[in-house]
Amino acid sequence: MKRVSPFSLLLLGLLAAIGSCRRDAEVGPAEDCLVKASARNGEILPGEFIVSFQNPIVSGPVEARVADVSGDILATNRIDEAALEQTFAGATSGFVAHLSDEQVARLRQDPRVTEVEPDRVVSMCACLDVAEPRSLTWDVRKTGYGNGLNFSQKTAWIIDTGIDLDHPDLNVDRDRSRSFITGQASADDENGHGTHVAGIIGALNNRQGTVGVASGAKLVALKVLNQLGEGRISGIISAVVHVSQNGRSGDVVNLSLGGEGTSAILDREVKNAADRGILFAIAAGNEGQAARNFSPGRFNHANVFTVSAVDSTDAFASFSNFGNDVVDVAAYGVKIPSTYRGGRYAILSGTSMAAPHVAGLLLIRGRQFPTRGTARNDPDGQADRIARE
């Protein structure tokens, strides 16, 4: 995959971004340390577009042929090859390029092109509430847990900010972890969100720290968000394509992130992976809105589980997105203790925390995982079942 990007992620200055995160993180006491979308979430990146086309019929390496077709499409439409930033070979293949409005209009008339979408910022903010490690946390005790080491042939792919590769309480597969952020080769977590998610799924049952739902599970970090919690929709698409190409049936993908609005290309790549037997736990989102308005949580499939959040009393979290048309199940997502970057532990809230509880159950129980009881005060009037033993 070509990864040279002269027009890579447009970031605010570090101080401005941190200031924005602090403002976004100011929430009520029932939602302490809520993982929220920052002010930049969904922001269109000027001139950046994701272009998809039908897969070419090839006998050799598909990646090389996709690069050739991408170059041919650009040339046919009188676009300099220097505009090309990266390619991907998924359910439908495509490329990311820096384009003018006139060039976009020409591409949309090309019969080989199926979609042209603006690339957008995916951005979140999370405060840090440092926690003392406690072996069996209330949320895992109520959800149920098992020995993830018994399922060594399965993998949890965590598409997020990376994972703390040295955390003593996590079983991270360094060799298969990778970054999809231009200029950052390491999948090490510089933010903390991905490490928190990883611990909920698979923190070791080692009499220290915390215990994950699938304790000791093999965790692979696919880093798509940087230290500020910012990334691009195109990076998430590339990570999902990577799982499709390298995962196996029964593996689990956790997506505790989402952009503002929808992406047909991202939804299509999730479908491609799910069609191969790969299971998904996807956060419904923390906007307090209908989940059907956001990708990839809006996507329905037998192997895809979009997760809303409840608190320790089974009350529906006020921040959680909702809607039984796309939400499949609820899980605990308020004041959740778990691992954090730097070998630490922290308490965070959000559907970001609810989804990995379901990911852990998917690893040890498959898609027929247990549910018991329903969420109180579900705003759509049809109470979500709660994932737990």
Summary of the structure (lengths in Angstrom):
residues: 389
radius of gyration: 19.9
end to end distance: 42.3
largest distance: 62.5
contacts: 1537
relative contact order: 0.16
helix: 28%
strand: 28%
